[in-house]
């Protein structure tokens, strides 16, 4: 498995989302975190279910799509 397609932990995903300009919404009575970003006329929302870590390639691909970036760009934001 290549290094950039390895499973990610919740802390790594939080770091990626911050690097991409996302801000966490205040937590409510749910275990899911929602991260949002407004970019011009576009609004992005990524849902993070930390209790499901480590996140496999299917979940990472879904989060990257929600963030409006490619999977490669998502992993590159970790560095």
Gaussian input, Z-matrix of N, CA and C with variables (Angstrom, degrees):
# hf/3-21g

backbone

0 1
 N
 C     1     B1
 C     2     B2     1     A1
 N     3     B3     2     A2     1     D1
 C     4     B4     3     A3     2     D2
 C     5     B5     4     A4     3     D3
 N     6     B6     5     A5     4     D4
 C     7     B7     6     A6     5     D5
 C     8     B8     7     A7     6     D6
 N     9     B9     8     A8     7     D7
 C    10    B10     9     A9     8     D8
 C    11    B11    10    A10     9     D9
 N    12    B12    11    A11    10    D10
 C    13    B13    12    A12    11    D11
 C    14    B14    13    A13    12    D12
 N    15    B15    14    A14    13    D13
 C    16    B16    15    A15    14    D14
 C    17    B17    16    A16    15    D15
 N    18    B18    17    A17    16    D16
 C    19    B19    18    A18    17    D17
 C    20    B20    19    A19    18    D18
 N    21    B21    20    A20    19    D19
 C    22    B22    21    A21    20    D20
 C    23    B23    22    A22    21    D21
 N    24    B24    23    A23    22    D22
 C    25    B25    24    A24    23    D23
 C    26    B26    25    A25    24    D24
 N    27    B27    26    A26    25    D25
 C    28    B28    27    A27    26    D26
 C    29    B29    28    A28    27    D27
 N    30    B30    29    A29    28    D28
 C    31    B31    30    A30    29    D29
 C    32    B32    31    A31    30    D30
 N    33    B33    32    A32    31    D31
 C    34    B34    33    A33    32    D32
 C    35    B35    34    A34    33    D33
 N    36    B36    35    A35    34    D34
 C    37    B37    36    A36    35    D35
 C    38    B38    37    A37    36    D36
 N    39    B39    38    A38    37    D37
 C    40    B40    39    A39    38    D38
 C    41    B41    40    A40    39    D39
 N    42    B42    41    A41    40    D40
 C    43    B43    42    A42    41    D41
 C    44    B44    43    A43    42    D42
 N    45    B45    44    A44    43    D43
 C    46    B46    45    A45    44    D44
 C    47    B47    46    A46    45    D45
 N    48    B48    47    A47    46    D46
 C    49    B49    48    A48    47    D47
 C    50    B50    49    A49    48    D48
 N    51    B51    50    A50    49    D49
 C    52    B52    51    A51    50    D50
 C    53    B53    52    A52    51    D51
 N    54    B54    53    A53    52    D52
 C    55    B55    54    A54    53    D53
 C    56    B56    55    A55    54    D54
 N    57    B57    56    A56    55    D55
 C    58    B58    57    A57    56    D56
 C    59    B59    58    A58    57    D57
 N    60    B60    59    A59    58    D58
 C    61    B61    60    A60    59    D59
 C    62    B62    61    A61    60    D60
 N    63    B63    62    A62    61    D61
 C    64    B64    63    A63    62    D62
 C    65    B65    64    A64    63    D63
 N    66    B66    65    A65    64    D64
 C    67    B67    66    A66    65    D65
 C    68    B68    67    A67    66    D66
 N    69    B69    68    A68    67    D67
 C    70    B70    69    A69    68    D68
 C    71    B71    70    A70    69    D69
 N    72    B72    71    A71    70    D70
 C    73    B73    72    A72    71    D71
 C    74    B74    73    A73    72    D72
 N    75    B75    74    A74    73    D73
 C    76    B76    75    A75    74    D74
 C    77    B77    76    A76    75    D75
 N    78    B78    77    A77    76    D76
 C    79    B79    78    A78    77    D77
 C    80    B80    79    A79    78    D78
 N    81    B81    80    A80    79    D79
 C    82    B82    81    A81    80    D80
 C    83    B83    82    A82    81    D81
 N    84    B84    83    A83    82    D82
 C    85    B85    84    A84    83    D83
 C    86    B86    85    A85    84    D84
 N    87    B87    86    A86    85    D85
 C    88    B88    87    A87    86    D86
 C    89    B89    88    A88    87    D87
 N    90    B90    89    A89    88    D88
 C    91    B91    90    A90    89    D89
 C    92    B92    91    A91    90    D90
 N    93    B93    92    A92    91    D91
 C    94    B94    93    A93    92    D92
 C    95    B95    94    A94    93    D93
 N    96    B96    95    A95    94    D94
 C    97    B97    96    A96    95    D95
 C    98    B98    97    A97    96    D96
 N    99    B99    98    A98    97    D97
 C   100   B100    99    A99    98    D98
 C   101   B101   100   A100    99    D99
 N   102   B102   101   A101   100   D100
 C   103   B103   102   A102   101   D101
 C   104   B104   103   A103   102   D102
 N   105   B105   104   A104   103   D103
 C   106   B106   105   A105   104   D104
 C   107   B107   106   A106   105   D105
 N   108   B108   107   A107   106   D106
 C   109   B109   108   A108   107   D107
 C   110   B110   109   A109   108   D108
 N   111   B111   110   A110   109   D109
 C   112   B112   111   A111   110   D110
 C   113   B113   112   A112   111   D111
 N   114   B114   113   A113   112   D112
 C   115   B115   114   A114   113   D113
 C   116   B116   115   A115   114   D114
 N   117   B117   116   A116   115   D115
 C   118   B118   117   A117   116   D116
 C   119   B119   118   A118   117   D117
 N   120   B120   119   A119   118   D118
 C   121   B121   120   A120   119   D119
 C   122   B122   121   A121   120   D120
 N   123   B123   122   A122   121   D121
 C   124   B124   123   A123   122   D122
 C   125   B125   124   A124   123   D123
 N   126   B126   125   A125   124   D124
 C   127   B127   126   A126   125   D125
 C   128   B128   127   A127   126   D126
 N   129   B129   128   A128   127   D127
 C   130   B130   129   A129   128   D128
 C   131   B131   130   A130   129   D129
 N   132   B132   131   A131   130   D130
 C   133   B133   132   A132   131   D131
 C   134   B134   133   A133   132   D132
 N   135   B135   134   A134   133   D133
 C   136   B136   135   A135   134   D134
 C   137   B137   136   A136   135   D135
 N   138   B138   137   A137   136   D136
 C   139   B139   138   A138   137   D137
 C   140   B140   139   A139   138   D138
 N   141   B141   140   A140   139   D139
 C   142   B142   141   A141   140   D140
 C   143   B143   142   A142   141   D141
 N   144   B144   143   A143   142   D142
 C   145   B145   144   A144   143   D143
 C   146   B146   145   A145   144   D144
 N   147   B147   146   A146   145   D145
 C   148   B148   147   A147   146   D146
 C   149   B149   148   A148   147   D147
 N   150   B150   149   A149   148   D148
 C   151   B151   150   A150   149   D149
 C   152   B152   151   A151   150   D150
 N   153   B153   152   A152   151   D151
 C   154   B154   153   A153   152   D152
 C   155   B155   154   A154   153   D153
 N   156   B156   155   A155   154   D154
 C   157   B157   156   A156   155   D155
 C   158   B158   157   A157   156   D156
 N   159   B159   158   A158   157   D157
 C   160   B160   159   A159   158   D158
 C   161   B161   160   A160   159   D159
 N   162   B162   161   A161   160   D160
 C   163   B163   162   A162   161   D161
 C   164   B164   163   A163   162   D162
 N   165   B165   164   A164   163   D163
 C   166   B166   165   A165   164   D164
 C   167   B167   166   A166   165   D165
 N   168   B168   167   A167   166   D166
 C   169   B169   168   A168   167   D167
 C   170   B170   169   A169   168   D168
 N   171   B171   170   A170   169   D169
 C   172   B172   171   A171   170   D170
 C   173   B173   172   A172   171   D171
 N   174   B174   173   A173   172   D172
 C   175   B175   174   A174   173   D173
 C   176   B176   175   A175   174   D174
 N   177   B177   176   A176   175   D175
 C   178   B178   177   A177   176   D176
 C   179   B179   178   A178   177   D177
 N   180   B180   179   A179   178   D178
 C   181   B181   180   A180   179   D179
 C   182   B182   181   A181   180   D180
 N   183   B183   182   A182   181   D181
 C   184   B184   183   A183   182   D182
 C   185   B185   184   A184   183   D183
 N   186   B186   185   A185   184   D184
 C   187   B187   186   A186   185   D185
 C   188   B188   187   A187   186   D186
 N   189   B189   188   A188   187   D187
 C   190   B190   189   A189   188   D188
 C   191   B191   190   A190   189   D189
 N   192   B192   191   A191   190   D190
 C   193   B193   192   A192   191   D191
 C   194   B194   193   A193   192   D192
 N   195   B195   194   A194   193   D193
 C   196   B196   195   A195   194   D194
 C   197   B197   196   A196   195   D195
 N   198   B198   197   A197   196   D196
 C   199   B199   198   A198   197   D197
 C   200   B200   199   A199   198   D198
 N   201   B201   200   A200   199   D199
 C   202   B202   201   A201   200   D200
 C   203   B203   202   A202   201   D201
 N   204   B204   203   A203   202   D202
 C   205   B205   204   A204   203   D203
 C   206   B206   205   A205   204   D204
 N   207   B207   206   A206   205   D205
 C   208   B208   207   A207   206   D206
 C   209   B209   208   A208   207   D207
 N   210   B210   209   A209   208   D208
 C   211   B211   210   A210   209   D209
 C   212   B212   211   A211   210   D210
 N   213   B213   212   A212   211   D211
 C   214   B214   213   A213   212   D212
 C   215   B215   214   A214   213   D213
 N   216   B216   215   A215   214   D214
 C   217   B217   216   A216   215   D215
 C   218   B218   217   A217   216   D216
 N   219   B219   218   A218   217   D217
 C   220   B220   219   A219   218   D218
 C   221   B221   220   A220   219   D219
 N   222   B222   221   A221   220   D220
 C   223   B223   222   A222   221   D221
 C   224   B224   223   A223   222   D222
 N   225   B225   224   A224   223   D223
 C   226   B226   225   A225   224   D224
 C   227   B227   226   A226   225   D225
 N   228   B228   227   A227   226   D226
 C   229   B229   228   A228   227   D227
 C   230   B230   229   A229   228   D228
 N   231   B231   230   A230   229   D229
 C   232   B232   231   A231   230   D230
 C   233   B233   232   A232   231   D231
 N   234   B234   233   A233   232   D232
 C   235   B235   234   A234   233   D233
 C   236   B236   235   A235   234   D234

   B1=1.4536
   B2=1.5231
   B3=1.3024
   B4=1.4540
   B5=1.5247
   B6=1.3241
   B7=1.4572
   B8=1.5231
   B9=1.3130
   B10=1.4574
   B11=1.5210
   B12=1.3236
   B13=1.4640
   B14=1.5214
   B15=1.3010
   B16=1.4600
   B17=1.5270
   B18=1.3338
   B19=1.4650
   B20=1.5313
   B21=1.3218
   B22=1.4628
   B23=1.5211
   B24=1.3190
   B25=1.4578
   B26=1.5255
   B27=1.3278
   B28=1.4632
   B29=1.5249
   B30=1.3224
   B31=1.4683
   B32=1.5300
   B33=1.3343
   B34=1.4629
   B35=1.5224
   B36=1.3216
   B37=1.4625
   B38=1.5276
   B39=1.3240
   B40=1.4703
   B41=1.5313
   B42=1.3277
   B43=1.4651
   B44=1.5313
   B45=1.3198
   B46=1.4683
   B47=1.5193
   B48=1.3302
   B49=1.4599
   B50=1.5278
   B51=1.3221
   B52=1.4761
   B53=1.5293
   B54=1.3358
   B55=1.4634
   B56=1.5251
   B57=1.3228
   B58=1.4672
   B59=1.5238
   B60=1.3338
   B61=1.4613
   B62=1.5132
   B63=1.3190
   B64=1.4627
   B65=1.5205
   B66=1.3223
   B67=1.4609
   B68=1.5234
   B69=1.3441
   B70=1.4711
   B71=1.5217
   B72=1.3237
   B73=1.4631
   B74=1.5265
   B75=1.3214
   B76=1.4717
   B77=1.5284
   B78=1.3315
   B79=1.4636
   B80=1.5180
   B81=1.3135
   B82=1.4652
   B83=1.5235
   B84=1.2751
   B85=1.4696
   B86=1.5263
   B87=1.3214
   B88=1.4563
   B89=1.5206
   B90=1.3031
   B91=1.4614
   B92=1.5257
   B93=1.3091
   B94=1.4623
   B95=1.5270
   B96=1.3270
   B97=1.4614
   B98=1.5221
   B99=1.3235
   B100=1.4556
   B101=1.5208
   B102=1.3144
   B103=1.4506
   B104=1.5209
   B105=1.3280
   B106=1.4602
   B107=1.5236
   B108=1.3335
   B109=1.4636
   B110=1.5202
   B111=1.3179
   B112=1.4613
   B113=1.5223
   B114=1.3288
   B115=1.4582
   B116=1.5213
   B117=1.3238
   B118=1.4609
   B119=1.5165
   B120=1.3208
   B121=1.4640
   B122=1.5240
   B123=1.3205
   B124=1.4672
   B125=1.5213
   B126=1.3193
   B127=1.4615
   B128=1.5215
   B129=1.3203
   B130=1.4595
   B131=1.5205
   B132=1.3200
   B133=1.4571
   B134=1.5251
   B135=1.3315
   B136=1.4615
   B137=1.5169
   B138=1.3219
   B139=1.4614
   B140=1.5194
   B141=1.3341
   B142=1.4586
   B143=1.5204
   B144=1.3235
   B145=1.4678
   B146=1.5240
   B147=1.3294
   B148=1.4663
   B149=1.5245
   B150=1.3166
   B151=1.4628
   B152=1.5308
   B153=1.3232
   B154=1.4689
   B155=1.5233
   B156=1.3396
   B157=1.4673
   B158=1.5185
   B159=1.3087
   B160=1.4562
   B161=1.5308
   B162=1.3259
   B163=1.4587
   B164=1.5207
   B165=1.3290
   B166=1.4614
   B167=1.5232
   B168=1.3341
   B169=1.4623
   B170=1.5220
   B171=1.3159
   B172=1.4648
   B173=1.5279
   B174=1.3294
   B175=1.4671
   B176=1.5256
   B177=1.3361
   B178=1.4681
   B179=1.5244
   B180=1.3176
   B181=1.4686
   B182=1.5254
   B183=1.3182
   B184=1.4565
   B185=1.5314
   B186=1.3355
   B187=1.4672
   B188=1.5289
   B189=1.3285
   B190=1.4638
   B191=1.5256
   B192=1.3221
   B193=1.4607
   B194=1.5273
   B195=1.3388
   B196=1.4636
   B197=1.5283
   B198=1.3409
   B199=1.4662
   B200=1.5279
   B201=1.3242
   B202=1.4566
   B203=1.5225
   B204=1.3398
   B205=1.4650
   B206=1.5261
   B207=1.3287
   B208=1.4601
   B209=1.5275
   B210=1.3217
   B211=1.4636
   B212=1.5245
   B213=1.3178
   B214=1.4715
   B215=1.5345
   B216=1.3279
   B217=1.4725
   B218=1.5247
   B219=1.3271
   B220=1.4630
   B221=1.5288
   B222=1.3348
   B223=1.4655
   B224=1.5274
   B225=1.3334
   B226=1.4665
   B227=1.5220
   B228=1.3212
   B229=1.4676
   B230=1.5227
   B231=1.3186
   B232=1.4649
   B233=1.5265
   B234=1.3195
   B235=1.4794
   B236=1.4970
   A1=107.77
   A2=116.22
   A3=118.72
   A4=110.12
   A5=115.30
   A6=121.06
   A7=112.20
   A8=117.38
   A9=118.73
   A10=113.00
   A11=117.91
   A12=119.17
   A13=111.82
   A14=116.79
   A15=120.11
   A16=109.58
   A17=117.76
   A18=120.56
   A19=110.58
   A20=116.18
   A21=121.86
   A22=111.22
   A23=115.53
   A24=121.78
   A25=108.64
   A26=116.52
   A27=121.48
   A28=111.37
   A29=117.95
   A30=120.87
   A31=110.97
   A32=116.84
   A33=120.30
   A34=110.82
   A35=117.16
   A36=120.46
   A37=109.74
   A38=117.85
   A39=120.46
   A40=110.51
   A41=116.59
   A42=121.26
   A43=110.53
   A44=116.76
   A45=121.76
   A46=110.24
   A47=116.58
   A48=120.04
   A49=111.37
   A50=117.45
   A51=120.07
   A52=110.39
   A53=116.50
   A54=120.91
   A55=111.57
   A56=116.97
   A57=121.47
   A58=112.34
   A59=117.36
   A60=120.72
   A61=115.08
   A62=118.20
   A63=121.93
   A64=110.41
   A65=116.00
   A66=123.09
   A67=108.71
   A68=117.16
   A69=119.06
   A70=111.22
   A71=115.80
   A72=120.29
   A73=107.65
   A74=117.77
   A75=119.29
   A76=110.61
   A77=115.31
   A78=120.49
   A79=110.54
   A80=114.75
   A81=121.26
   A82=107.19
   A83=118.15
   A84=122.15
   A85=110.72
   A86=116.17
   A87=121.35
   A88=109.04
   A89=116.73
   A90=120.10
   A91=111.49
   A92=117.46
   A93=120.82
   A94=110.22
   A95=114.67
   A96=120.51
   A97=107.87
   A98=116.23
   A99=120.39
   A100=108.32
   A101=115.28
   A102=123.28
   A103=107.44
   A104=117.34
   A105=120.78
   A106=111.41
   A107=113.56
   A108=121.40
   A109=108.09
   A110=115.95
   A111=121.18
   A112=106.99
   A113=115.81
   A114=122.14
   A115=107.65
   A116=115.80
   A117=119.57
   A118=110.05
   A119=117.04
   A120=121.78
   A121=112.51
   A122=117.57
   A123=121.29
   A124=110.47
   A125=115.51
   A126=122.19
   A127=107.12
   A128=116.29
   A129=121.69
   A130=109.71
   A131=116.29
   A132=121.68
   A133=108.45
   A134=115.45
   A135=122.14
   A136=107.88
   A137=116.61
   A138=122.06
   A139=108.65
   A140=115.29
   A141=122.14
   A142=108.86
   A143=116.43
   A144=122.36
   A145=107.62
   A146=116.11
   A147=121.54
   A148=112.64
   A149=117.41
   A150=119.82
   A151=112.46
   A152=118.09
   A153=121.81
   A154=113.27
   A155=117.60
   A156=118.66
   A157=111.42
   A158=119.94
   A159=127.49
   A160=110.66
   A161=114.71
   A162=120.71
   A163=109.84
   A164=116.20
   A165=120.75
   A166=110.42
   A167=115.94
   A168=120.21
   A169=113.09
   A170=118.66
   A171=120.98
   A172=110.64
   A173=117.22
   A174=121.49
   A175=110.48
   A176=117.08
   A177=120.30
   A178=110.14
   A179=117.13
   A180=120.78
   A181=110.23
   A182=117.22
   A183=121.58
   A184=111.04
   A185=117.03
   A186=120.09
   A187=110.98
   A188=117.54
   A189=120.91
   A190=110.42
   A191=116.47
   A192=120.80
   A193=110.45
   A194=116.95
   A195=120.77
   A196=111.01
   A197=116.90
   A198=121.94
   A199=112.46
   A200=117.24
   A201=120.84
   A202=113.81
   A203=117.29
   A204=121.81
   A205=109.28
   A206=115.63
   A207=119.64
   A208=109.05
   A209=115.84
   A210=120.17
   A211=109.54
   A212=118.09
   A213=121.90
   A214=110.33
   A215=117.80
   A216=120.90
   A217=111.12
   A218=116.37
   A219=121.06
   A220=109.81
   A221=117.13
   A222=120.90
   A223=111.40
   A224=117.57
   A225=120.75
   A226=112.08
   A227=118.07
   A228=121.52
   A229=111.74
   A230=117.40
   A231=121.34
   A232=111.25
   A233=116.96
   A234=120.72
   A235=112.69
   D1=131.39
   D2=-179.26
   D3=-70.30
   D4=156.09
   D5=-174.88
   D6=-61.60
   D7=-34.54
   D8=-176.15
   D9=-84.38
   D10=-3.80
   D11=176.63
   D12=-113.47
   D13=19.79
   D14=-179.76
   D15=-75.45
   D16=157.47
   D17=176.13
   D18=-61.03
   D19=146.28
   D20=-177.93
   D21=-110.95
   D22=149.00
   D23=174.13
   D24=-92.14
   D25=163.31
   D26=-178.05
   D27=-60.14
   D28=-40.52
   D29=-179.92
   D30=-62.66
   D31=-36.67
   D32=178.31
   D33=-68.50
   D34=-39.71
   D35=179.16
   D36=-65.97
   D37=-39.85
   D38=176.92
   D39=-60.35
   D40=-42.38
   D41=178.73
   D42=-62.76
   D43=-42.26
   D44=178.25
   D45=-61.77
   D46=-47.64
   D47=-177.39
   D48=-63.20
   D49=-40.15
   D50=176.30
   D51=-61.95
   D52=-42.91
   D53=-179.89
   D54=-63.69
   D55=-30.11
   D56=179.29
   D57=-85.01
   D58=-0.46
   D59=176.30
   D60=93.63
   D61=16.18
   D62=179.42
   D63=-87.59
   D64=150.02
   D65=175.76
   D66=-121.14
   D67=140.21
   D68=178.63
   D69=-75.54
   D70=139.71
   D71=172.66
   D72=-81.36
   D73=152.08
   D74=177.59
   D75=-57.52
   D76=139.39
   D77=179.83
   D78=-72.15
   D79=142.37
   D80=175.85
   D81=-115.49
   D82=-156.05
   D83=-177.70
   D84=-81.88
   D85=55.37
   D86=179.56
   D87=-148.64
   D88=157.27
   D89=179.83
   D90=-89.99
   D91=-2.08
   D92=-178.87
   D93=-92.91
   D94=133.53
   D95=175.57
   D96=-95.51
   D97=141.91
   D98=175.26
   D99=-118.93
   D100=129.68
   D101=-179.87
   D102=-115.40
   D103=133.37
   D104=-175.53
   D105=-126.02
   D106=156.20
   D107=178.14
   D108=-153.44
   D109=134.29
   D110=174.10
   D111=-111.24
   D112=125.86
   D113=-178.82
   D114=-128.89
   D115=94.19
   D116=-175.98
   D117=65.23
   D118=-120.54
   D119=178.89
   D120=-90.81
   D121=-0.19
   D122=-178.29
   D123=-98.83
   D124=140.51
   D125=175.99
   D126=-122.70
   D127=127.05
   D128=-179.34
   D129=-117.14
   D130=140.40
   D131=176.79
   D132=-137.13
   D133=124.37
   D134=179.18
   D135=-113.25
   D136=129.59
   D137=177.51
   D138=-100.35
   D139=129.18
   D140=-178.46
   D141=-120.27
   D142=116.52
   D143=176.31
   D144=-102.92
   D145=89.68
   D146=-172.46
   D147=-60.16
   D148=-27.47
   D149=-178.17
   D150=-71.07
   D151=-8.71
   D152=179.25
   D153=-97.91
   D154=10.98
   D155=-178.45
   D156=-72.21
   D157=155.06
   D158=-0.41
   D159=-75.39
   D160=150.90
   D161=-175.80
   D162=-90.04
   D163=122.73
   D164=-179.49
   D165=-80.30
   D166=-179.46
   D167=-174.80
   D168=-62.69
   D169=-31.52
   D170=179.10
   D171=-65.63
   D172=-45.25
   D173=-179.61
   D174=-69.37
   D175=-41.15
   D176=178.83
   D177=-62.36
   D178=-41.43
   D179=178.25
   D180=-61.97
   D181=-40.35
   D182=178.73
   D183=-64.72
   D184=-44.08
   D185=179.34
   D186=-65.92
   D187=-38.51
   D188=177.80
   D189=-62.78
   D190=-42.25
   D191=178.66
   D192=-63.37
   D193=-43.04
   D194=177.54
   D195=-61.84
   D196=-32.24
   D197=-178.75
   D198=-82.86
   D199=-9.80
   D200=178.25
   D201=79.58
   D202=25.71
   D203=179.54
   D204=-130.67
   D205=167.67
   D206=175.52
   D207=-79.23
   D208=165.98
   D209=177.84
   D210=-62.17
   D211=-40.21
   D212=178.72
   D213=-61.73
   D214=-45.15
   D215=178.29
   D216=-63.80
   D217=-35.44
   D218=178.72
   D219=-62.38
   D220=-49.37
   D221=179.07
   D222=-66.94
   D223=-38.08
   D224=-179.42
   D225=-63.27
   D226=-27.54
   D227=179.37
   D228=-68.97
   D229=-13.70
   D230=178.93
   D231=-74.13
   D232=-23.35
   D233=-176.60
   D234=-87.85

